[in-house]
Amino acid sequence: MFFKLPWFNSLKARHDEKYRDTQVLEMDFLVDEFHDAMADIQDPMRTRLHAALISCENPKDLWFLRGKLFNLISKHHCEFVANERVARLDQKLRFFVGHHPDHSPEELPSGPMALMH
């Protein structure tokens, strides 16, 4: 009965609208998304993250910087804001590797990395 209420559908539609513009087919645009996600933060860690972004050569390198980006955003804002920004970035990364001819979706890890001994 709860799920028949009219505002549940409109909430889902608003959530889907946020990720509608995820069509990214250039690596430079992905790096720009990282910069946009941390644009309002002034911290020395931002400078180090910027240097790491410059050295990224493939989407997998960007994927592993997400954790540092999340920590930086949640330190200066809150976890909710960090989740929103990293989720947007995840959508763009997944679209990129799924539609770019030189990359495949298998490049991005889908779960936690296994420990190497």
C-alpha positions, 0 to 999 in steps of 0.5 A: 500500500505504501508504494502506491503513493504518488510521490514515490514515483516522482522521487525516483524520476528526480533521482534518475534525472541526476544521472541522465547526462552520463555520456562521457567518451573521452578520458579527459572528461572523466578527469574533469569530473574528478576536478568538478567533484572537488572544486569547492575544496581548499586542502593540500590533499586536493593538490596531491589528488590533482597530481595523481589525476595527471598521471592516470593513464586508464579508467582503472587508475581513476577508479582507484582514486575514488576512495581518496576523493570520497575521503576528501569530500566527506572531510569538508562536507558530509558523507551524503555529499561525498556519496552523491558526487562519487556516485555521479563519477561512478556512473560516468566511469561505467558508461565510459568503459562500457561504450569506449572501443578501447576499454571494456567493463571488465577493467573496473573492479566490481567489488573489493580487491582480494588481498595479495599474499 
